[in-house]
Amino acid sequence: MSRKGGGRKTMGKRREHGVKPRGRKVFREETGTVQMTREGYAFVLVEGQDNDIYVKAAKTRHALDGDLVRVAVTREVESRANSRAGQTQASKRREGEIIEIIKRSGKQFVGIYHSVGKQAWVLMQSKSMPWDIQVDAAQSAEMGAQRGMKVAAVVDRWDRSDPNPVGHLVDVLGMPGENETEMHAILAEFNLPYRFEKKVEDAADGISEEITAEDLKGRRDFRDTLTFTIDPADAKDFDDALSFKKLQNGNYEVGVHIADVSHYVVPGSVIDREARERGTSVYLVDRTVPMLPEKLCNKLCSLRPNEDKLTYSMVCEMDPKGNVKNRWIGRTIINSDFRFDYEQAQSIIEAGGNSPLGSSPFGLTPPSETDGPPASVPRVARPSEGVPPASVEEAVLTLNRLAGILRNKRFKEGAVNFDRPEMKVDIDEKGRPVGVHQVVSKESNWLIEEFMLLANRTVAEYVATGGKLNGVALKSAKTFVYRIHDVPNEEKLEGLRKFAGNFGYKMDGELQGRGASMALNTLLQQAEGKPEQAAFEDIALRAMAKACYSTVNIGHYGLAFPFYTHFTSPIRRYPDLMVHRLLTIYLSGGKSQDQGYYEGECTHASEREQIAQDAERTSTKYKLVEFMQDKIGQEFDGRVSGVTDWGMYVEIEPTKVEGMVALRAIRSDFFEFDEEHYRLVGKRTRKVFRLGDKVRIRVKEANLEQRLLDYELVE
């Protein structure tokens, strides 16, 4: 059952202790993570280095995808690296061989279960696992595995005498092609859980819903202040709310209220350990895999209307010009008056106050108390349960105007404006894709975004500067969890400058510091709506550093904030929960916490975030390919979205679903990649394909297992 490399001679167990390449010059040794290919060769990614190390299949010494290894670099060659987005730069192509497996990844591999008598295997269809895994047939049968089922397995060993890696099943996922099976397979592929253990659910169910007088000690009461939430129409957990009050001096009191998860989740508890391990909620196309059990994220900590809720808040006084005059941070209690979705809030903004709320197109009325409010201390009396519609409209319109001021100021100070359209897959009740549409951000989205940004940077600035707030002076900066974003790669930006020049654009000025963001924004603004816009954004994003969590504050380049953190989503992000806990310590005069411990937690949280993003992208790719499966042979108009030396990418209209046209499949001519001008040129006809060119394609293949779409030109 060994299909690739099964009988190959290997170093066996000696690899675990390290070996030296024989008869070859070693330039240096590096430690990195294996990125395996289906063909058996690998790349070793070294942290902090742009260029990976290529390892031939015969030199991998049984290392598998995700393993931490030591690799000897045996060859370095000057080369010109290029990407599909046109990024070109001089680099050294490095080759090597793995000399030690430092740590196995322990990752799950998903494949098809097959058995013959007492022998069984998991047949791999993964792009990152070339070898089938031998498993115990008896143990697999006890788990309910049957031939043809999709399963998840972990490799236990791969000794010299084993033709294949040997492992065991960890889950039986179901029959291939079924939605539940495929979504669980994606979660298993990234080692993500798709259920809570009973002990975690039981612990959540045991949390009291009652809000006692003791719970209110030290909290500011905002239950008599106009408060509302704005979220997606299909949202179930509402972790942020806004409050609004006009002050006698003509200014406004604006409150950003965040679910007080730290009140319910005790450090070190079974719920806390599970939340920390997950790190974040995961959003697949058809489901949310929450960080917290349902009772917490959808009920206790969800800021549902007409219910008393415990919150952590940033409250500020703003003048009509958007200047923050005073700020306050602390624990509060609120009672939301209305729940808006983005479309409803947008309708108020677009009407501009000319359409009374009660007669607006969406017929908004105060929410019903379907589930009933939880037992709590009595609310402050109000004249009526509803809030006058005019007050709601005035609040939304005023907050939108203030948000616009904050947004414009942010971009003037050098924030990078990446506002790329997002394509969303529409699914039916069985999880089958039925359409693809573009999600467009509007003022209602920006309103919420700007006030969340304001809360996050206000909290970060308070701790980072050791300032005085609420009568508490920190005196000096203390250990904190920051959201940081480093400066972009200048060399890659130079590549973008040259690439944009091929299209007649100029990026004037220095490509360092804020000069780079100004040049980027100008370029993207000039290219807006044009075919090359997507390519410019793609290259610019590749030049950007990746945002992450750290206790060492270097600011957030993309947002142009010297201080920034994540405070506003503790229901779905564990770093926000850490921020709330640290704030509680510092606001009560506590000492600075252990930086080493929190730096480790930041690293873990950043890793979990990346895994979640990869899983989310994978589920979208899967559903897009599934959406195109019944369109094999159909023709579509499209535009060239990328070119490489092996083919061109085409986005079809109107869904923007991208596929690859392989150069070898173009019959009319032999096309070559003109790297300098980022185009494909026919050797005989001199026909040229550039970014944005309109083409007609036919859907050739939709490979669900590989999540790949192949198109062919209609010539």
C-alpha positions in Angstrom: 0.0 0.0 0.0 3.1 2.2 -0.2 2.5 4.4 -3.2 5.4 6.9 -2.8 8.8 6.2 -1.4 7.6 3.1 0.2 10.7 1.0 -0.3 13.2 3.8 -0.1 16.3 3.3 1.9 16.3 5.7 4.9 18.4 6.6 7.9 15.8 5.0 10.2 16.2 5.7 13.9 19.6 7.4 13.4 17.8 10.5 12.2 16.5 11.2 15.7 20.0 11.8 17.0 21.3 13.7 14.0 23.5 12.8 11.1 26.0 14.6 8.9 25.7 14.8 5.1 28.5 12.6 3.6 30.9 14.1 1.1 29.0 17.4 0.8 30.0 20.9 1.8 27.7 22.3 4.6 27.3 26.1 4.5 25.4 26.2 7.7 22.7 24.4 9.8 19.3 25.8 10.4 16.3 24.8 12.5 12.8 25.1 10.9 9.5 23.5 10.1 8.8 21.1 7.3 6.4 22.0 4.6 5.9 18.7 2.7 4.6 18.3 -0.8 2.5 15.5 -2.3 5.5 14.5 -4.5 7.7 13.9 -1.4 10.1 16.7 -1.6 9.9 19.4 1.1 10.7 23.0 2.0 12.0 23.9 5.5 10.7 27.2 6.7 13.0 29.0 9.1 11.5 31.6 11.3 12.6 35.2 10.5 13.9 34.2 7.0 12.1 34.9 3.7 13.8 32.1 1.8 13.0 28.5 2.6 15.3 25.5 2.1 14.5 23.0 -0.6 15.0 19.3 0.4 14.8 16.5 -2.2 12.6 13.6 -1.4 15.6 11.3 -0.9 17.0 13.7 1.8 13.9 14.1 4.0 14.8 11.2 6.2 11.2 10.4 7.2 10.3 13.9 8.3 6.7 14.8 7.8 4.7 17.9 7.3 4.8 20.2 10.3 7.8 18.5 12.0 10.5 20.7 13.6 13.8 19.6 12.1 17.5 20.5 11.8 18.6 20.9 8.2 22.1 21.2 6.7 22.3 23.8 3.9 24.4 22.1 1.2 23.9 24.4 -1.8 23.3 28.2 -2.3 22.5 29.6 -5.8 21.7 33.2 -6.7 18.3 33.4 -8.3 15.4 35.7 -9.1 12.4 34.8 -7.1 8.9 35.7 -8.4 5.4 35.3 -7.1 2.1 35.1 -8.9 1.5 38.7 -7.8 4.6 39.9 -9.6 6.9 40.3 -6.7 10.4 40.0 -8.0 13.7 40.2 -6.0 17.2 38.8 -6.0 17.6 36.0 -3.5 19.6 32.8 -2.8 18.0 29.5 -3.6 19.0 27.1 -0.9 19.1 23.3 -0.9 19.8 21.0 1.9 19.0 17.8 3.7 17.3 17.0 6.9 19.8 15.7 9.5 17.6 15.6 12.6 13.9 15.4 13.5 13.8 17.5 16.7 10.0 17.2 17.3 7.2 15.4 15.5 4.2 17.7 14.8 1.6 15.3 16.2 -0.7 16.7 13.5 -3.7 14.8 12.2 -3.7 13.5 8.6 -7.0 13.0 6.9 -7.5 10.2 4.3 -9.7 7.3 3.2 -9.8 4.1 5.3 -8.9 0.9 3.6 -8.5 -2.6 5.0 -7.6 -6.1 3.7 -7.9 -8.8 6.3 -5.9 -7.8 9.4 -4.1 -5.0 7.7 -5.4 -1.5 7.3 -4.2 1.8 5.9 -5.3 5.4 5.7 -4.9 6.3 2.0 -3.7 9.9 1.7 -5.2 12.4 -0.7 -3.5 15.4 0.9 -1.2 17.9 -0.8 1.1 17.7 2.2 1.3 13.9 2.9 2.8 11.7 0.2 2.7 8.4 2.2 -0.2 6.3 3.3 -0.4 5.5 7.0 -0.5 2.0 8.3 -3.0 1.6 11.2 -4.3 -1.2 13.4 -7.3 -2.8 11.8 -8.8 -4.0 15.1 -8.6 -0.7 16.8 -10.0 1.0 13.7 -12.9 -1.3 13.6 -13.7 -0.7 17.2 -14.0 3.0 16.4 -16.5 2.2 13.6 -14.2 2.7 10.7 -15.4 1.1 7.4 -13.8 0.9 4.0 -14.2 4.0 2.1 -14.8 6.3 5.1 -12.9 9.5 5.7 -10.8 9.2 8.9 -8.2 11.2 10.8 -4.9 9.5 11.8 -1.8 10.5 13.7 1.7 9.0 13.0 3.3 7.2 16.0 6.5 6.1 14.4 8.4 5.5 11.2 11.3 3.2 11.7 13.9 2.0 9.2 12.0 -1.3 8.8 8.7 0.4 8.2 7.8 0.9 4.5 5.2 3.4 5.6 4.6 5.5 8.6 2.7 3.7 11.4 0.0 5.4 13.4 -3.5 5.1 14.8 -7.0 6.6 14.1 -8.1 9.5 16.2 -11.5 10.0 14.6 -13.9 8.5 12.1 -15.4 11.4 10.1 -17.9 9.8 7.8 -18.5 9.2 4.1 -16.7 11.5 1.7 -18.7 14.2 0.1 -21.1 14.7 2.9 -21.0 18.3 4.3 -20.5 17.3 7.9 -17.7 14.9 7.0 -15.9 17.5 4.9 -16.1 20.3 7.4 -15.0 18.0 10.2 -12.2 16.8 8.0 -11.0 20.4 7.6 -11.1 21.0 11.3 -9.2 17.7 11.9 -6.6 18.7 9.3 -5.8 21.7 11.4 -6.1 19.9 14.7 -9.1 22.0 15.6 -11.8 20.7 17.9 -15.4 20.6 16.7 -17.1 19.8 20.0 -16.6 20.5 23.7 -15.9 17.7 26.1 -18.7 17.0 28.5 -16.8 18.3 31.5 -16.4 21.7 29.8 -20.1 21.9 28.9 -21.1 20.8 32.4 -18.9 23.5 33.9 -20.6 26.2 31.7 -24.0 24.9 32.6 -23.2 25.2 36.2 -22.5 29.0 36.0 -25.3 31.0 37.6 -27.3 33.4 35.5 -28.3 35.6 38.4 -26.7 39.0 38.8 -26.5 39.8 42.4 -26.0 43.0 44.4 -22.4 41.7 45.1 -21.8 41.5 41.4 -22.6 45.2 41.0 -20.1 46.5 43.5 -17.6 48.8 41.8 -19.6 48.9 38.5 -21.0 51.9 36.8 -24.7 51.6 35.9 -25.5 52.4 32.3 -28.9 50.7 32.2 -30.6 54.1 31.9 -28.5 55.2 29.0 -29.5 54.6 25.4 -27.6 51.5 24.3 -27.7 49.3 21.2 -25.8 46.6 19.3 -25.0 46.5 15.6 -23.9 43.1 14.2 -24.3 40.9 11.2 -27.9 39.7 10.6 -27.0 36.1 11.4 -24.9 36.8 14.5 -25.8 34.9 17.7 -23.2 36.3 20.0 -23.2 40.1 20.6 -20.0 41.0 22.4 -20.0 44.7 22.0 -22.5 47.5 22.4 -22.5 51.3 22.0 -24.2 53.8 24.4 -24.9 57.4 23.6 -25.8 60.5 25.6 -25.8 64.2 24.8 -24.1 66.3 27.5 -25.2 69.8 28.6 -21.9 71.3 27.4 -22.7 70.2 23.8 -20.4 67.2 23.9 -21.3 63.6 23.7 -20.7 60.7 26.1 -19.9 57.6 24.0 -19.6 54.2 25.7 -18.0 51.1 24.1 -19.3 48.2 26.2 -17.7 44.7 25.9 -19.1 41.5 27.4 -17.3 40.9 30.8 -16.2 37.3 30.1 -13.6 37.6 32.8 -16.4 37.8 35.4 -17.6 34.3 34.5 -14.4 32.5 33.3 -12.0 31.9 36.2 -8.3 31.6 35.4 -7.1 28.0 35.5 -10.7 26.6 35.4 -11.6 23.9 32.9 -13.4 26.4 30.7 -10.4 28.8 30.8 -8.0 26.0 29.9 -10.1 25.0 27.0 -10.5 28.6 25.8 -6.8 29.2 26.1 -6.0 26.1 24.0 -8.5 27.0 21.3 -7.2 30.6 21.3 -10.0 31.9 19.1 -13.4 31.1 17.5 -13.1 29.6 14.0 -15.5 30.7 11.3 -16.0 28.1 8.5 -18.3 28.7 5.7 -21.3 26.9 7.3 -20.6 27.1 11.0 -18.8 28.8 13.9 -16.6 26.7 16.1 -16.7 28.8 19.3 -14.0 29.5 21.8 -16.5 29.3 24.6 -19.4 26.9 25.3 -22.8 28.1 24.0 -24.2 29.1 27.3 -21.4 31.6 27.7 -21.0 33.0 24.2 -24.7 33.0 23.1 -26.4 33.7 26.4 -24.6 34.8 29.6 -22.0 37.0 27.8 -24.1 37.9 24.7 -25.4 41.5 25.0 -28.9 40.6 24.1 -31.6 43.4 24.1 -33.7 44.0 27.2 -31.4 41.9 29.4 -29.1 43.1 32.2 -25.5 42.3 31.2 -22.2 42.7 32.9 -19.7 44.5 30.8 -16.2 46.0 30.7 -16.3 49.5 29.1 -14.4 52.4 27.7 -16.4 55.5 28.1 -15.2 58.9 26.6 -16.4 62.4 26.2 -16.2 63.6 22.6 -16.7 67.1 21.2 -18.6 67.6 17.9 -15.3 67.6 16.1 -14.4 64.1 17.2 -11.8 65.1 19.8 -11.6 62.9 22.9 -11.8 65.2 26.0 -12.0 62.6 28.8 -11.9 58.8 29.1 -12.8 56.2 31.6 -12.3 52.4 31.7 -13.9 50.0 34.1 -16.6 47.4 34.8 -20.2 48.3 34.1 -23.7 46.9 33.8 -25.9 47.7 30.7 -29.3 46.8 29.3 -29.3 47.1 25.5 -32.4 48.8 24.1 -32.1 47.7 20.5 -30.4 45.1 18.3 -29.6 46.3 14.8 -28.0 44.4 12.0 -25.7 46.3 9.7 -28.4 46.7 7.0 -30.8 48.2 9.4 -28.2 50.7 10.7 -27.2 51.5 7.2 -30.8 52.3 6.3 -30.9 54.9 9.2 -27.6 56.4 7.9 -28.8 56.6 4.3 -32.1 58.1 5.3 -30.2 60.7 7.2 -32.9 61.1 9.8 -35.6 61.9 7.2 -37.4 58.5 7.7 -39.0 58.0 11.2 -37.7 54.7 12.6 -41.2 53.3 13.2 -42.0 53.6 9.5 -38.6 52.7 8.1 -38.4 50.1 5.4 -37.2 47.3 7.8 -40.0 48.0 10.3 -37.8 48.1 13.3 -39.4 47.9 16.7 -38.1 47.4 20.2 -37.1 43.7 20.6 -39.4 41.3 22.3 -38.3 39.5 25.4 -38.7 36.0 23.9 -36.3 34.3 26.4 -37.2 36.6 29.3 -34.6 38.6 31.2 -32.4 36.7 33.7 -32.9 37.1 37.4 -31.1 40.3 38.4 -31.2 43.3 40.7 -34.0 45.7 39.8 -33.3 48.0 36.8 -33.4 51.8 37.1 -36.9 52.8 36.3 -37.6 54.2 32.8 -40.5 56.2 31.5 -41.2 53.3 29.1 -39.6 50.1 27.9 -39.0 51.5 24.4 -36.7 54.4 23.6 -38.2 57.2 21.4 -37.3 56.4 17.8 -35.9 59.9 17.2 -33.3 59.4 19.9 -32.1 56.2 18.3 -31.8 57.8 14.9 -30.0 60.8 16.3 -27.6 58.5 18.1 -26.8 56.4 15.0 -26.3 59.5 12.8 -24.2 61.3 15.4 -22.0 58.3 16.0 -21.6 57.7 12.3 -20.5 61.4 11.8 -17.9 61.0 14.6 -16.7 57.7 13.2 -16.2 59.4 9.8 -14.0 62.0 11.5 -12.0 59.3 13.3 -11.6 57.3 10.1 -10.4 60.3 8.1 -7.9 61.3 10.8 -6.5 57.7 10.9 -5.8 57.7 7.2 -4.3 61.2 7.3 -1.9 60.0 10.0 -0.7 57.1 7.7 -3.0 54.2 8.2 -3.0 51.8 5.2 -6.3 51.5 3.4 -6.9 47.9 2.5 -10.6 47.6 1.8 -10.6 44.6 -0.4 -14.0 43.1 -1.4 -14.9 39.9 0.3 -16.6 37.1 -1.5 -19.0 35.0 0.6 -20.4 31.6 -0.3 -24.2 31.2 0.1 -25.2 27.7 1.4 -28.6 26.0 1.8 -29.9 24.2 4.9 -27.8 21.1 4.0 -24.6 23.1 3.6 -24.5 22.9 -0.1 -23.2 26.0 -1.9 -25.9 27.7 -4.0 -24.3 31.0 -4.8 -21.4 33.5 -4.3 -21.9 37.2 -3.5 -19.7 40.1 -2.7 -19.8 41.6 0.8 -19.4 45.3 0.7 -18.5 47.4 3.8 -20.5 50.5 4.3 -20.8 53.3 6.8 -22.5 51.0 9.4 -19.6 48.7 9.3 -17.1 51.5 9.6 -19.1 53.1 12.5 -18.6 49.9 14.6 -15.0 49.5 13.4 -13.9 53.0 14.4 -15.3 52.9 17.9 -13.8 49.4 18.5 -10.4 50.8 17.3 -10.9 53.8 19.6 -11.5 51.5 22.6 -8.6 49.2 21.8 -6.0 52.0 21.4 -7.3 53.9 24.5 -6.8 50.8 26.7 -3.4 50.2 25.2 -2.3 53.8 25.6 -3.3 53.8 29.3 -1.2 50.8 30.2 1.7 51.6 27.9 2.2 55.2 29.1 1.6 54.6 32.8 -0.9 57.4 32.6 -3.6 58.4 35.0 -7.1 57.2 34.6 -10.1 56.9 36.9 -8.0 58.4 39.6 -5.5 55.5 39.3 -2.0 56.5 38.2 0.1 53.5 36.9 3.3 55.7 37.2 5.1 53.4 34.8 4.3 51.1 31.9 3.3 47.5 33.0 3.4 44.1 31.3 0.5 44.0 28.8 -0.8 42.1 25.7 -0.4 44.3 22.7 -1.5 43.8 19.1 1.5 44.8 17.1 2.3 45.3 13.4 5.8 45.9 12.2 7.0 48.1 9.3 6.7 46.6 5.7 9.6 45.0 3.9 11.3 47.8 2.0 12.8 45.5 -0.6 9.3 44.1 -1.5 7.9 47.6 -1.7 10.7 48.5 -4.2 9.5 45.5 -6.2 6.0 46.9 -6.1 7.2 50.3 -7.2 8.9 48.8 -10.3 5.9 46.5 -11.0 3.5 49.5 -10.8 5.8 51.4 -13.2 5.0 48.8 -15.9 1.4 50.1 -15.7 2.3 53.7 -15.8 2.1 54.4 -12.0 4.6 56.2 -9.9 5.3 55.6 -6.2 7.1 58.8 -5.3 9.1 59.4 -2.1 10.8 57.2 0.4 9.4 53.7 1.1 10.2 53.8 4.7 8.1 54.6 7.8 5.0 56.7 7.2 6.3 57.6 3.7 5.6 54.0 2.6 2.0 54.1 3.8 1.4 57.4 2.1 2.8 56.1 -1.2 0.8 52.9 -0.9 -2.5 54.7 -0.2 -1.9 57.0 -3.2 -1.1 54.1 -5.5 -4.2 52.1 -4.4 -6.4 55.1 -4.7 -5.2 55.7 -8.2 -5.7 52.1 -9.2 -9.2 51.8 -7.6 -11.6 50.1 -9.9 -8.9 49.2 -12.5 -7.8 45.7 -13.4 -4.4 46.0 -11.8 -5.8 47.1 -8.4 -6.1 43.5 -7.0 -2.5 42.7 -8.0 -1.2 45.9 -6.4 -3.1 45.1 -3.2 -1.8 41.5 -3.3 1.8 42.6 -3.6 1.4 45.3 -0.9 -0.1 42.7 1.5 2.9 40.4 0.9 5.2 43.3 1.7 3.4 43.9 5.0 4.5 42.2 8.2 2.0 39.9 9.9 0.1 41.4 12.9 0.6 39.4 16.1 0.4 39.6 19.8 3.4 40.6 22.0 4.3 42.1 25.3 6.9 44.3 23.5 5.0 47.3 22.0 6.3 48.5 18.7 2.9 50.0 17.6 0.6 49.0 14.9 1.9 50.2 11.5 -1.2 49.4 9.4 -3.5 51.3 11.7 -1.0 54.1 12.4 -1.4 53.7 16.1 1.6 53.9 18.5 -0.4 51.8 21.1 -2.9 49.1 20.2 -4.4 46.0 21.8 -7.4 43.7 21.5 -10.0 44.5 24.1 -13.3 44.3 22.3 -13.9 40.6 21.6 -13.3 38.3 24.6 -16.1 36.0 23.6 -14.1 34.9 20.5 -10.5 35.9 21.2 -8.5 34.7 24.2 -6.0 37.7 24.1 -8.9 40.0 24.8 -9.7 38.0 27.9 -6.1 38.3 29.1 -6.3 42.1 28.5 -9.4 42.3 30.7 -7.8 40.4 33.5 -4.6 42.6 33.4 -6.7 45.7 33.3 -8.6 44.6 36.5 -5.2 44.0 38.2 -3.8 47.4 37.2 -7.0 49.5 37.8 -7.0 48.2 41.4 -3.3 49.2 41.9 -1.8 45.8 41.3 1.9 45.3 40.4 3.1 44.5 36.9 2.7 40.9 35.9 5.4 38.4 34.7 6.4 39.5 31.2 8.0 36.1 30.3 4.8 34.2 31.0 2.6 36.6 29.0 5.0 36.7 26.1 4.7 32.9 25.9 0.9 33.3 25.9 1.1 35.9 23.2 3.1 33.5 21.0 0.5 30.7 21.6 -2.4 33.0 20.8 -0.7 34.2 17.5 -0.2 30.6 16.4 -3.8 29.7 17.1 -5.0 32.7 15.2 -3.0 31.7 12.1 -4.3 28.1 12.3 -7.9 29.4 12.5 -7.3 31.7 9.5 -5.9 28.8 7.4 -8.9 26.6 8.3 -11.3 29.4 7.4 -9.6 29.9 4.0 -9.6 26.2 3.4 -13.3 25.8 4.0 -14.0 28.7 1.6 -11.8 27.1 -1.1 -13.6 23.8 -0.6 -17.1 25.3 -1.0 -16.0 27.4 -4.1 -14.7 24.2 -5.8 -17.9 22.4 -4.7 -20.0 25.3 -6.2 -18.2 24.9 -9.5 -18.5 21.1 -9.7 -21.7 21.1 -11.7 -20.3 23.7 -14.1 -17.7 21.5 -15.7 -17.7 22.3 -19.4 -19.5 25.6 -19.0 -18.0 28.8 -20.4 -17.6 32.1 -18.5 -16.2 35.5 -19.1 -13.3 36.4 -16.8 -10.3 38.6 -16.2 -6.7 37.6 -15.8 -5.9 38.0 -12.1 -2.4 36.7 -12.0 0.4 35.3 -14.2 3.3 32.9 -13.4 5.8 30.9 -15.4 3.4 27.9 -15.2 0.1 29.5 -16.0 -2.3 32.3 -15.5 -5.1 32.8 -12.9 -8.5 33.9 -14.1 -11.4 35.3 -12.0 -14.7 34.6 -13.7 -17.6 37.0 -13.6 -19.6 37.8 -11.6 -18.6 35.4 -8.7 -14.9 36.2 -8.8 -14.2 32.4 -8.4 -10.5 32.0 -9.4 -9.0 29.1 -11.3 -5.8 28.2 -13.1 -5.2 28.1 -16.9 -2.1 26.0 -17.3 0.3 27.2 -20.0 0.8 23.7 -21.3 -2.9 23.5 -21.9 -3.0 26.5 -24.3 -2.8 24.9 -27.7 -2.6 28.0 -30.0 0.9 28.9 -29.0 3.8 28.3 -26.6 3.6 31.1 -24.0 6.5 32.4 -21.9 6.4 34.4 -18.7 7.9 37.9 -19.2 9.0 38.4 -15.6 10.1 42.0 -16.0 6.8 43.2 -17.5 4.6 40.7 -15.7 2.9 39.2 -18.7 2.6 36.1 -20.9 3.9 36.3 -24.5 3.2 33.9 -27.2 6.5 32.7 -28.8 5.1 32.4 -32.3 2.1 34.8 -32.4 3.5 37.4 -29.9 0.0 37.5 -28.4 0.1 39.0 -24.9 -1.9 38.3 -21.7 -1.7 41.0 -19.0 -3.4 41.6 -15.7 -7.1 42.5 -16.2 -7.3 41.2 -19.8 -10.7 39.9 -20.6 -10.7 36.2 -21.5 -13.3 33.5 -22.1 -12.7 30.3 -20.2 -14.2 26.8 -19.9 -14.3 25.0 -16.6 -12.1 21.9 -17.1 -11.9 20.3 -13.6 -13.0 20.9 -10.1 -10.9 18.7 -7.7 -12.5 18.7 -4.3 -9.8 16.7 -2.5 -7.1 19.1 -3.7 -9.5 22.1 -3.6 -8.2 23.2 -7.0 -10.0 24.6 -10.1 -8.6 24.1 -13.6 -9.8 26.3 -16.4 -9.0 26.2 -20.1 -9.0 29.1 -22.6 -11.8 29.2 -25.2 -9.6 30.0 -28.2 
